[in-house]
Amino acid sequence: MSLRLLLAVTAVVTTALSAQAQSFNDPEGRFTGGLPVRGGGGSYGAYSPIPKTTVNFTGAYSPGTIVINTGERRLYLVTGEGQAIRYGIGVGRVGFTWAGTTAISAKKEWPTWTPPSQMLKRRPDLPRFMKGGIENPLGARAMYLGSSLYRIHGSNEPETIGQAVSSGCFRMTNDDVTDLYERVKVGAKVVVLR
């Protein structure tokens, strides 16, 4: 085999492997042992497609305040000294966005889920109750927002982070919501911007 042919074959194989890595499909779990591949593998099986990071942050917010920018699809936890931790989030789809100021009224680990009546009218196929666990749509942690039906919560669908898909809640990967949960207290101010 000539060097030119060997280089051409190598280039084709490298391109094919690169494309396969970007759109990895293993429906029978032969290569992954059945573990989810999408997004990586954090503590709960998937990394956020939008990794958390510390960023410069300006604004008249006290440390411990959560600022949610729905347009950016990012949640900021103000840490002080002009900085915040930025997380990727999923937000409400068209018709389900909102803005305002509230506070975290409760925090729960592996919360149970009872879909509200408004959601059941739209989706009568939903279960009426789900116990907490990895399959629960609220994920590993939930922080309840005031007296509303809305929460900042984990998700068993990490691919929805950065998307507008919820009924008004703010979704995070289970790893990110667990990190945020450990950093904030009940009573923390939450500012939701459009």
Stockholm file with secondary structure:
# STOCKHOLM 1.0

chainA/1-194         MSLRLLLAVTAVVTTALSAQAQSFNDPEGRFTGGLPVRGGGGSYGAYSPIPKTTVNFTGAYSPGTIVINTGERRLYLVTGEGQAIRYGIGVGRVGFTWAGTTAISAKKEWPTWTPPSQMLKRRPDLPRFMKGGIENPLGARAMYLGSSLYRIHGSNEPETIGQAVSSGCFRMTNDDVTDLYERVKVGAKVVVLR
#=GR chainA/1-194 SS CCHHHHHHHHHHHHHHHHHHHHTCCCTTCTTTTTCCCTTCCCTTSCCCSSCCEEEECCSSCCTTCEEEETTTTEEEEEEETTEEEEEECBEECTTCCCCEEEEEEEEEESCCBCCCHHHHHHCTTSCSCBCSSTTSTTCSEEEEETTSSCEEECCSCGGGTTSEEESSCEECCHHHHHHHHHHCCTTCEEEEEC
#=GC SS_cons         CCHHHHHHHHHHHHHHHHHHHHTCCCTTCTTTTTCCCTTCCCTTSCCCSSCCEEEECCSSCCTTCEEEETTTTEEEEEEETTEEEEEECBEECTTCCCCEEEEEEEEEESCCBCCCHHHHHHCTTSCSCBCSSTTSTTCSEEEEETTSSCEEECCSCGGGTTSEEESSCEECCHHHHHHHHHHCCTTCEEEEEC
//
